Each structure stands twice: as structure tokens, then as C-alpha cells.
Amino acid sequence: MAIIKDNAVVLRRLDYSESSQVLAVFTREHGKVRLIAKGIKRATRGRFAPAIDLLDTGHLVFSVRTLRQEALAILTEWTQSEAGAALRDRLDRLLAAQYVAFAVAELTEDWDPHPLLFDGIRQTLTSLTTDTQTLATVTAFQRCLLHEVGSFPILDHCVGCLRPIQARGAIFLSSREGGLLCCDCEGARSEKYAIGRDVLLRMRGEPGTLDAILPAFRAFDYYLSHLMGKPNPISRMLLVAC
Ligand SMILES: [Zn+2]
């Protein structure tokens, strides 16, 4: 039996009863871990600690028999460092955090560490409580997630003909092809998503216009949906709330 100390953010509640809950957490050093929390109850207005709730960040100690996919760890200690409650003051921020949690849960494997992704999630959750541009914060997270899971699209040349993207002409993003398609190559592909030049700048992380934030979010969301094999269920609600 291994005793492990780590930092984690709570992604998902998988099961819940009066006395225990099964959670999917994303730890910094061990990746996604499914664990059972007995006697550590959900936070309520009247009950302060020990509590663990969705989107909370904290330090934890857990024990586990094997570091394998099917292993269910047992949470023994939880010290909250940042409460997800701060995100609940505004609907757009809460939905943005839920969007983040869903995408991480879907695109990471159990016991597959991504420390920089953990740092990115933490940074995103902190930024969401202060930043005014919620969608810009989420788009920065989408970039971080795609980089860290090794699926960032090729955004500097056409994946069809390998030529640099020209200054003129339509450009498309293809999730199946893993990047951009120029106007000469897009005709032969049915799976593609049209994007503008200003949107491409935003997607590359370069300074762009404020108008490009929403379409850049949508383009990455399109790309992530294909990677996950399903749409992020929070996406539509988030767009309505922002
Ligand atoms: Zn091409």
C-alpha cells in the first residue's frame, strides 16, 4: 500500500452517498486519480471543514494499492487551499471552471502525470475569479490543455500541402488532419472549420482583437470536441452566460 501526498483539483463526482463520495481529482504529480472520500463531506453553508467539493484545490494524502488504471485510492487527508466557492459568485465563471474540469477529465488518463497542465488549471481557476474576459481565460486554458496532451493543432502551415499559410484566401481548421488547411487543400476535405486571420492570431497566442476571442474559443472547442469524441456539455451554457 502506497501513501501519497500531492496537490489536486477536484474534477468530477462519480458517486455519492451519505457517508462517502467517489471523486475524480487531477493531481500535480500523479495525473488523474479516482478516489473514495469517507467521512469527508460536501461543503455546506453551515459546515466549514473538513469538506471537499467540485473545483476545490488543495493538498491531499491518499493511499492506494497499485498505481494502475482501475485502482481506487482512499483519501485520508484533505486541506483546501483555494475554494471553488469563489467561482460560484458569477455564473459565467462557474461554467468556465466546469468547462475546464470536463475537458481535463475527458482528455487525461488515470495515473498519467501532467504537472504543467495542473499548473495551467490552477492558474485558470485563479484567473477566473479576477479576470473580466472569462472567454479569453478559457481560450488560454484550451491552448494549455492541447499543448500538454500533445494534440495542439499545426497553426503555421497547411497540413495538406505543407506550404506556409498565405496572407490571402480562406483558411480552415481540421481536427482529423490536426491543423490548418489552405484554400487549395480544403476542397477535398469534408471535415473542416472556417477561421479568420484575426482568430488564427488569437489561437496562436499572439495579441489579437477582442472580437477574435469568441471565434477562437469556438474553434478550439470544435477541435476539442473531436478529440473527446463528444461536445463539451458546458460549452453552450457558457456561451450564453458570457
Ligand atoms: Zn494546402
py3Dmol code that shows the C-alpha trace and the ligand (Angstrom):
import py3Dmol

protein = """\
ATOM      1  CA  MET A   1       0.000   0.000   0.000  1.00  0.00           C
ATOM      2  CA  ALA A   2       1.489   3.335  -1.095  1.00  0.00           C
ATOM      3  CA  ILE A   3       0.843   6.551   0.845  1.00  0.00           C
ATOM      4  CA  ILE A   4       0.973   9.542  -1.498  1.00  0.00           C
ATOM      5  CA  LYS A   5       0.981  13.295  -0.820  1.00  0.00           C
ATOM      6  CA  ASP A   6       0.106  15.616  -3.680  1.00  0.00           C
ATOM      7  CA  ASN A   7      -1.806  18.715  -4.729  1.00  0.00           C
ATOM      8  CA  ALA A   8      -5.077  18.303  -6.572  1.00  0.00           C
ATOM      9  CA  VAL A   9      -8.125  19.938  -8.075  1.00  0.00           C
ATOM     10  CA  VAL A  10     -11.481  18.156  -7.832  1.00  0.00           C
ATOM     11  CA  LEU A  11     -12.820  17.481 -11.346  1.00  0.00           C
ATOM     12  CA  ARG A  12     -15.830  15.244 -11.034  1.00  0.00           C
ATOM     13  CA  ARG A  13     -18.098  13.495  -8.568  1.00  0.00           C
ATOM     14  CA  LEU A  14     -18.539   9.910  -9.749  1.00  0.00           C
ATOM     15  CA  ASP A  15     -20.669   8.595  -6.903  1.00  0.00           C
ATOM     16  CA  TYR A  16     -22.153   9.911  -3.711  1.00  0.00           C
ATOM     17  CA  SER A  17     -23.764   8.514  -0.578  1.00  0.00           C
ATOM     18  CA  GLU A  18     -24.491   9.739   2.951  1.00  0.00           C
ATOM     19  CA  SER A  19     -21.096   8.682   4.254  1.00  0.00           C
ATOM     20  CA  SER A  20     -18.766   8.782   1.253  1.00  0.00           C
ATOM     21  CA  GLN A  21     -18.195  10.099  -2.236  1.00  0.00           C
ATOM     22  CA  VAL A  22     -16.105   8.875  -5.143  1.00  0.00           C
ATOM     23  CA  LEU A  23     -14.273  11.704  -6.872  1.00  0.00           C
ATOM     24  CA  ALA A  24     -12.060  12.132  -9.903  1.00  0.00           C
ATOM     25  CA  VAL A  25      -9.285  14.540  -8.945  1.00  0.00           C
ATOM     26  CA  PHE A  26      -6.409  15.830 -11.042  1.00  0.00           C
ATOM     27  CA  THR A  27      -3.171  15.696  -9.049  1.00  0.00           C
ATOM     28  CA  ARG A  28       0.014  17.556  -9.939  1.00  0.00           C
ATOM     29  CA  GLU A  29       2.421  14.630  -9.764  1.00  0.00           C
ATOM     30  CA  HIS A  30       0.211  11.605 -10.491  1.00  0.00           C
ATOM     31  CA  GLY A  31      -2.318  12.871 -13.009  1.00  0.00           C
ATOM     32  CA  LYS A  32      -5.979  11.945 -12.741  1.00  0.00           C
ATOM     33  CA  VAL A  33      -6.837   9.757  -9.766  1.00  0.00           C
ATOM     34  CA  ARG A  34     -10.169   8.275  -8.744  1.00  0.00           C
ATOM     35  CA  LEU A  35     -10.538   8.212  -5.004  1.00  0.00           C
ATOM     36  CA  ILE A  36     -13.090   7.492  -2.332  1.00  0.00           C
ATOM     37  CA  ALA A  37     -13.556  10.069   0.401  1.00  0.00           C
ATOM     38  CA  LYS A  38     -15.160   8.624   3.511  1.00  0.00           C
ATOM     39  CA  GLY A  39     -16.319  10.918   6.268  1.00  0.00           C
ATOM     40  CA  ILE A  40     -15.117  13.942   4.319  1.00  0.00           C
ATOM     41  CA  LYS A  41     -18.383  15.557   3.493  1.00  0.00           C
ATOM     42  CA  ARG A  42     -19.513  18.086   0.974  1.00  0.00           C
ATOM     43  CA  ALA A  43     -19.279  21.726   1.985  1.00  0.00           C
ATOM     44  CA  THR A  44     -22.497  23.368   3.086  1.00  0.00           C
ATOM     45  CA  ARG A  45     -23.166  26.882   4.301  1.00  0.00           C
ATOM     46  CA  GLY A  46     -23.228  25.751   7.902  1.00  0.00           C
ATOM     47  CA  ARG A  47     -20.378  23.276   7.771  1.00  0.00           C
ATOM     48  CA  PHE A  48     -16.881  24.578   7.144  1.00  0.00           C
ATOM     49  CA  ALA A  49     -14.442  21.650   7.385  1.00  0.00           C
ATOM     50  CA  PRO A  50     -13.423  19.010   6.600  1.00  0.00           C
ATOM     51  CA  ALA A  51     -15.142  19.438   3.259  1.00  0.00           C
ATOM     52  CA  ILE A  52     -14.287  18.636  -0.308  1.00  0.00           C
ATOM     53  CA  ASP A  53     -16.278  19.865  -3.255  1.00  0.00           C
ATOM     54  CA  LEU A  54     -16.079  20.159  -7.017  1.00  0.00           C
ATOM     55  CA  LEU A  55     -13.485  22.627  -8.364  1.00  0.00           C
ATOM     56  CA  ASP A  56     -11.786  22.933  -4.965  1.00  0.00           C
ATOM     57  CA  THR A  57      -7.995  22.950  -4.971  1.00  0.00           C
ATOM     58  CA  GLY A  58      -5.946  21.595  -2.097  1.00  0.00           C
ATOM     59  CA  HIS A  59      -3.303  19.341  -0.624  1.00  0.00           C
ATOM     60  CA  LEU A  60      -4.234  15.719  -0.145  1.00  0.00           C
ATOM     61  CA  VAL A  61      -2.910  12.455   1.212  1.00  0.00           C
ATOM     62  CA  PHE A  62      -4.227   9.201  -0.178  1.00  0.00           C
ATOM     63  CA  SER A  63      -3.394   5.538  -0.047  1.00  0.00           C
ATOM     64  CA  VAL A  64      -3.577   3.166  -2.966  1.00  0.00           C
ATOM     65  CA  ARG A  65      -2.747  -0.486  -3.515  1.00  0.00           C
ATOM     66  CA  THR A  66      -1.388  -0.109  -7.076  1.00  0.00           C
ATOM     67  CA  LEU A  67      -0.793   2.838  -9.382  1.00  0.00           C
ATOM     68  CA  ARG A  68      -2.938   1.309 -12.101  1.00  0.00           C
ATOM     69  CA  GLN A  69      -5.879   2.398 -14.174  1.00  0.00           C
ATOM     70  CA  GLU A  70      -8.524   0.526 -12.205  1.00  0.00           C
ATOM     71  CA  ALA A  71      -7.139   1.383  -8.779  1.00  0.00           C
ATOM     72  CA  LEU A  72      -9.451   3.342  -6.471  1.00  0.00           C
ATOM     73  CA  ALA A  73      -7.428   5.389  -3.984  1.00  0.00           C
ATOM     74  CA  ILE A  74      -8.582   6.185  -0.447  1.00  0.00           C
ATOM     75  CA  LEU A  75      -8.452   9.818   0.579  1.00  0.00           C
ATOM     76  CA  THR A  76      -7.118  10.172   4.120  1.00  0.00           C
ATOM     77  CA  GLU A  77      -6.362  13.913   4.400  1.00  0.00           C
ATOM     78  CA  TRP A  78      -7.610  16.981   2.578  1.00  0.00           C
ATOM     79  CA  THR A  79      -6.504  20.564   3.185  1.00  0.00           C
ATOM     80  CA  GLN A  80      -8.250  23.038   0.975  1.00  0.00           C
ATOM     81  CA  SER A  81      -6.009  25.775  -0.433  1.00  0.00           C
ATOM     82  CA  GLU A  82      -8.443  27.527  -2.736  1.00  0.00           C
ATOM     83  CA  ALA A  83     -12.181  27.121  -2.532  1.00  0.00           C
ATOM     84  CA  GLY A  84     -14.165  26.627  -5.693  1.00  0.00           C
ATOM     85  CA  ALA A  85     -16.831  28.650  -3.885  1.00  0.00           C
ATOM     86  CA  ALA A  86     -15.150  31.842  -5.128  1.00  0.00           C
ATOM     87  CA  LEU A  87     -16.128  30.802  -8.646  1.00  0.00           C
ATOM     88  CA  ARG A  88     -19.784  30.476  -7.724  1.00  0.00           C
ATOM     89  CA  ASP A  89     -20.294  34.218  -7.386  1.00  0.00           C
ATOM     90  CA  ARG A  90     -20.777  34.539 -11.138  1.00  0.00           C
ATOM     91  CA  LEU A  91     -22.429  32.063 -13.462  1.00  0.00           C
ATOM     92  CA  ASP A  92     -20.008  32.601 -16.373  1.00  0.00           C
ATOM     93  CA  ARG A  93     -17.020  31.903 -14.089  1.00  0.00           C
ATOM     94  CA  LEU A  94     -18.590  28.783 -12.614  1.00  0.00           C
ATOM     95  CA  LEU A  95     -19.482  27.444 -16.069  1.00  0.00           C
ATOM     96  CA  ALA A  96     -15.971  28.251 -17.336  1.00  0.00           C
ATOM     97  CA  ALA A  97     -14.464  26.248 -14.466  1.00  0.00           C
ATOM     98  CA  GLN A  98     -16.860  23.363 -15.172  1.00  0.00           C
ATOM     99  CA  TYR A  99     -15.875  23.510 -18.844  1.00  0.00           C
ATOM    100  CA  VAL A 100     -12.210  23.200 -17.799  1.00  0.00           C
ATOM    101  CA  ALA A 101     -12.908  20.302 -15.426  1.00  0.00           C
ATOM    102  CA  PHE A 102     -14.886  18.357 -18.044  1.00  0.00           C
ATOM    103  CA  ALA A 103     -12.209  18.728 -20.729  1.00  0.00           C
ATOM    104  CA  VAL A 104      -9.403  17.672 -18.357  1.00  0.00           C
ATOM    105  CA  ALA A 105     -11.368  14.656 -17.126  1.00  0.00           C
ATOM    106  CA  GLU A 106     -12.058  13.552 -20.702  1.00  0.00           C
ATOM    107  CA  LEU A 107      -8.617  14.108 -22.217  1.00  0.00           C
ATOM    108  CA  THR A 108      -6.344  12.736 -19.497  1.00  0.00           C
ATOM    109  CA  GLU A 109      -5.737   9.155 -18.398  1.00  0.00           C
ATOM    110  CA  ASP A 110      -5.594   7.890 -14.812  1.00  0.00           C
ATOM    111  CA  TRP A 111      -2.078   7.972 -13.328  1.00  0.00           C
ATOM    112  CA  ASP A 112      -0.643   9.876 -16.293  1.00  0.00           C
ATOM    113  CA  PRO A 113       1.094  12.942 -14.791  1.00  0.00           C
ATOM    114  CA  HIS A 114       0.981  16.352 -16.472  1.00  0.00           C
ATOM    115  CA  PRO A 115       2.406  18.778 -13.877  1.00  0.00           C
ATOM    116  CA  LEU A 116       2.331  21.753 -16.266  1.00  0.00           C
ATOM    117  CA  LEU A 117      -1.304  21.060 -17.078  1.00  0.00           C
ATOM    118  CA  PHE A 118      -2.055  21.020 -13.350  1.00  0.00           C
ATOM    119  CA  ASP A 119      -0.323  24.409 -13.023  1.00  0.00           C
ATOM    120  CA  GLY A 120      -2.342  25.661 -16.003  1.00  0.00           C
ATOM    121  CA  ILE A 121      -5.638  24.538 -14.451  1.00  0.00           C
ATOM    122  CA  ARG A 122      -4.762  26.241 -11.172  1.00  0.00           C
ATOM    123  CA  GLN A 123      -3.761  29.411 -12.983  1.00  0.00           C
ATOM    124  CA  THR A 124      -7.018  29.317 -14.949  1.00  0.00           C
ATOM    125  CA  LEU A 125      -9.205  28.842 -11.859  1.00  0.00           C
ATOM    126  CA  THR A 126      -7.401  31.700 -10.090  1.00  0.00           C
ATOM    127  CA  SER A 127      -7.663  33.965 -13.139  1.00  0.00           C
ATOM    128  CA  LEU A 128     -11.370  33.230 -13.485  1.00  0.00           C
ATOM    129  CA  THR A 129     -12.063  34.820 -10.102  1.00  0.00           C
ATOM    130  CA  THR A 130     -10.427  38.116 -11.147  1.00  0.00           C
ATOM    131  CA  ASP A 131     -10.279  38.404 -14.955  1.00  0.00           C
ATOM    132  CA  THR A 132     -13.026  40.294 -16.733  1.00  0.00           C
ATOM    133  CA  GLN A 133     -12.665  38.392 -20.037  1.00  0.00           C
ATOM    134  CA  THR A 134     -13.850  34.941 -18.995  1.00  0.00           C
ATOM    135  CA  LEU A 135     -13.732  33.505 -22.528  1.00  0.00           C
ATOM    136  CA  ALA A 136     -10.172  34.781 -23.073  1.00  0.00           C
ATOM    137  CA  THR A 137      -9.121  32.957 -19.897  1.00  0.00           C
ATOM    138  CA  VAL A 138     -10.794  29.761 -21.106  1.00  0.00           C
ATOM    139  CA  THR A 139      -9.149  30.079 -24.531  1.00  0.00           C
ATOM    140  CA  ALA A 140      -5.731  30.338 -22.852  1.00  0.00           C
ATOM    141  CA  PHE A 141      -6.620  27.144 -20.967  1.00  0.00           C
ATOM    142  CA  GLN A 142      -7.682  25.404 -24.205  1.00  0.00           C
ATOM    143  CA  ARG A 143      -4.238  26.203 -25.627  1.00  0.00           C
ATOM    144  CA  CYS A 144      -2.517  24.868 -22.497  1.00  0.00           C
ATOM    145  CA  LEU A 145      -4.588  21.667 -22.486  1.00  0.00           C
ATOM    146  CA  LEU A 146      -3.944  20.925 -26.177  1.00  0.00           C
ATOM    147  CA  HIS A 147      -0.196  21.506 -25.731  1.00  0.00           C
ATOM    148  CA  GLU A 148       0.024  19.353 -22.615  1.00  0.00           C
ATOM    149  CA  VAL A 149      -1.875  16.380 -24.036  1.00  0.00           C
ATOM    150  CA  GLY A 150       0.270  16.590 -27.195  1.00  0.00           C
ATOM    151  CA  SER A 151      -2.587  17.467 -29.555  1.00  0.00           C
ATOM    152  CA  PHE A 152      -2.050  21.145 -30.304  1.00  0.00           C
ATOM    153  CA  PRO A 153      -3.073  21.781 -33.934  1.00  0.00           C
ATOM    154  CA  ILE A 154      -0.471  22.829 -36.505  1.00  0.00           C
ATOM    155  CA  LEU A 155      -1.190  26.517 -36.999  1.00  0.00           C
ATOM    156  CA  ASP A 156       1.741  27.791 -39.073  1.00  0.00           C
ATOM    157  CA  HIS A 157       1.394  25.815 -42.284  1.00  0.00           C
ATOM    158  CA  CYS A 158      -1.163  23.826 -44.236  1.00  0.00           C
ATOM    159  CA  VAL A 159      -1.205  20.179 -43.177  1.00  0.00           C
ATOM    160  CA  GLY A 160      -2.339  19.216 -46.699  1.00  0.00           C
ATOM    161  CA  CYS A 161       0.403  20.755 -48.880  1.00  0.00           C
ATOM    162  CA  LEU A 162       2.856  21.789 -46.101  1.00  0.00           C
ATOM    163  CA  ARG A 163       3.115  25.313 -47.531  1.00  0.00           C
ATOM    164  CA  PRO A 164       3.084  28.311 -45.152  1.00  0.00           C
ATOM    165  CA  ILE A 165      -0.333  29.881 -44.793  1.00  0.00           C
ATOM    166  CA  GLN A 166      -0.605  32.701 -47.356  1.00  0.00           C
ATOM    167  CA  ALA A 167      -1.661  36.231 -46.469  1.00  0.00           C
ATOM    168  CA  ARG A 168      -4.830  35.900 -48.548  1.00  0.00           C
ATOM    169  CA  GLY A 169      -7.530  33.330 -49.076  1.00  0.00           C
ATOM    170  CA  ALA A 170      -9.756  31.361 -46.733  1.00  0.00           C
ATOM    171  CA  ILE A 171      -8.266  29.148 -44.010  1.00  0.00           C
ATOM    172  CA  PHE A 172      -9.799  26.167 -42.291  1.00  0.00           C
ATOM    173  CA  LEU A 173      -9.077  24.107 -39.218  1.00  0.00           C
ATOM    174  CA  SER A 174      -9.361  20.321 -39.465  1.00  0.00           C
ATOM    175  CA  SER A 175      -9.362  18.189 -36.343  1.00  0.00           C
ATOM    176  CA  ARG A 176      -8.904  14.962 -38.303  1.00  0.00           C
ATOM    177  CA  GLU A 177      -5.881  16.393 -40.142  1.00  0.00           C
ATOM    178  CA  GLY A 178      -4.529  18.021 -36.968  1.00  0.00           C
ATOM    179  CA  GLY A 179      -4.221  21.604 -38.161  1.00  0.00           C
ATOM    180  CA  LEU A 180      -4.828  24.204 -40.846  1.00  0.00           C
ATOM    181  CA  LEU A 181      -5.933  23.643 -44.417  1.00  0.00           C
ATOM    182  CA  CYS A 182      -5.304  26.262 -47.094  1.00  0.00           C
ATOM    183  CA  CYS A 183      -7.872  27.211 -49.741  1.00  0.00           C
ATOM    184  CA  ASP A 184      -6.199  24.870 -52.256  1.00  0.00           C
ATOM    185  CA  CYS A 185      -6.469  21.833 -49.955  1.00  0.00           C
ATOM    186  CA  GLU A 186      -9.754  22.347 -48.120  1.00  0.00           C
ATOM    187  CA  GLY A 187     -11.956  21.413 -51.089  1.00  0.00           C
ATOM    188  CA  ALA A 188     -11.032  17.733 -50.876  1.00  0.00           C
ATOM    189  CA  ARG A 189     -11.862  17.518 -47.139  1.00  0.00           C
ATOM    190  CA  SER A 190     -15.349  17.478 -45.682  1.00  0.00           C
ATOM    191  CA  GLU A 191     -14.342  17.851 -42.007  1.00  0.00           C
ATOM    192  CA  LYS A 192     -13.179  21.449 -41.573  1.00  0.00           C
ATOM    193  CA  TYR A 193     -13.994  24.644 -39.729  1.00  0.00           C
ATOM    194  CA  ALA A 194     -13.534  28.085 -41.293  1.00  0.00           C
ATOM    195  CA  ILE A 195     -11.500  30.593 -39.272  1.00  0.00           C
ATOM    196  CA  GLY A 196     -10.473  34.206 -39.844  1.00  0.00           C
ATOM    197  CA  ARG A 197      -6.942  35.649 -39.796  1.00  0.00           C
ATOM    198  CA  ASP A 198      -7.519  37.537 -36.541  1.00  0.00           C
ATOM    199  CA  VAL A 199      -8.854  34.319 -34.992  1.00  0.00           C
ATOM    200  CA  LEU A 200      -5.729  32.453 -36.059  1.00  0.00           C
ATOM    201  CA  LEU A 201      -3.578  35.049 -34.240  1.00  0.00           C
ATOM    202  CA  ARG A 202      -5.608  34.519 -31.059  1.00  0.00           C
ATOM    203  CA  MET A 203      -5.302  30.756 -31.390  1.00  0.00           C
ATOM    204  CA  ARG A 204      -1.527  31.079 -31.717  1.00  0.00           C
ATOM    205  CA  GLY A 205      -1.467  33.104 -28.500  1.00  0.00           C
ATOM    206  CA  GLU A 206      -0.470  36.308 -30.270  1.00  0.00           C
ATOM    207  CA  PRO A 207      -2.151  39.611 -29.451  1.00  0.00           C
ATOM    208  CA  GLY A 208      -5.358  39.918 -31.406  1.00  0.00           C
ATOM    209  CA  THR A 209      -8.572  41.869 -31.466  1.00  0.00           C
ATOM    210  CA  LEU A 210     -11.190  41.453 -28.739  1.00  0.00           C
ATOM    211  CA  ASP A 211     -13.638  40.411 -31.468  1.00  0.00           C
ATOM    212  CA  ALA A 212     -11.499  37.334 -32.105  1.00  0.00           C
ATOM    213  CA  ILE A 213     -11.863  35.928 -28.560  1.00  0.00           C
ATOM    214  CA  LEU A 214     -15.270  34.319 -29.121  1.00  0.00           C
ATOM    215  CA  PRO A 215     -14.466  32.694 -32.509  1.00  0.00           C
ATOM    216  CA  ALA A 216     -11.091  31.487 -31.176  1.00  0.00           C
ATOM    217  CA  PHE A 217     -12.876  29.824 -28.246  1.00  0.00           C
ATOM    218  CA  ARG A 218     -15.346  28.242 -30.673  1.00  0.00           C
ATOM    219  CA  ALA A 219     -12.594  26.979 -32.980  1.00  0.00           C
ATOM    220  CA  PHE A 220     -10.691  25.318 -30.120  1.00  0.00           C
ATOM    221  CA  ASP A 221     -13.974  23.992 -28.736  1.00  0.00           C
ATOM    222  CA  TYR A 222     -14.701  22.430 -32.145  1.00  0.00           C
ATOM    223  CA  TYR A 223     -11.234  20.863 -32.159  1.00  0.00           C
ATOM    224  CA  LEU A 224     -11.512  19.583 -28.585  1.00  0.00           C
ATOM    225  CA  SER A 225     -14.952  18.075 -29.287  1.00  0.00           C
ATOM    226  CA  HIS A 226     -13.426  15.890 -31.977  1.00  0.00           C
ATOM    227  CA  LEU A 227     -10.569  14.837 -29.697  1.00  0.00           C
ATOM    228  CA  MET A 228     -13.018  13.931 -26.913  1.00  0.00           C
ATOM    229  CA  GLY A 229     -15.424  12.242 -29.312  1.00  0.00           C
ATOM    230  CA  LYS A 230     -18.238  14.338 -27.879  1.00  0.00           C
ATOM    231  CA  PRO A 231     -19.055  18.017 -27.349  1.00  0.00           C
ATOM    232  CA  ASN A 232     -18.282  19.641 -24.014  1.00  0.00           C
ATOM    233  CA  PRO A 233     -21.792  19.802 -22.470  1.00  0.00           C
ATOM    234  CA  ILE A 234     -20.956  23.090 -20.722  1.00  0.00           C
ATOM    235  CA  SER A 235     -19.979  24.890 -23.930  1.00  0.00           C
ATOM    236  CA  ARG A 236     -23.416  26.162 -24.977  1.00  0.00           C
ATOM    237  CA  MET A 237     -24.363  27.331 -21.485  1.00  0.00           C
ATOM    238  CA  LEU A 238     -21.007  29.085 -21.156  1.00  0.00           C
ATOM    239  CA  LEU A 239     -21.541  30.964 -24.426  1.00  0.00           C
ATOM    240  CA  VAL A 240     -24.981  32.095 -23.286  1.00  0.00           C
ATOM    241  CA  ALA A 241     -23.616  33.255 -19.909  1.00  0.00           C
ATOM    242  CA  CYS A 242     -20.602  35.158 -21.304  1.00  0.00           C
TER     243      CYS A 242
END
"""
ligand_1 = """\
1
ZN
Zn -2.650 23.341 -48.579
"""
view = py3Dmol.view(width=600, height=400)
view.addModel(protein, "pdb")
view.setStyle({"model": 0}, {"cartoon": {"style": "trace"}})
view.addModel(ligand_1, "xyz")
view.setStyle({"model": 1}, {"stick": {}})
view.zoomTo()
view.show()
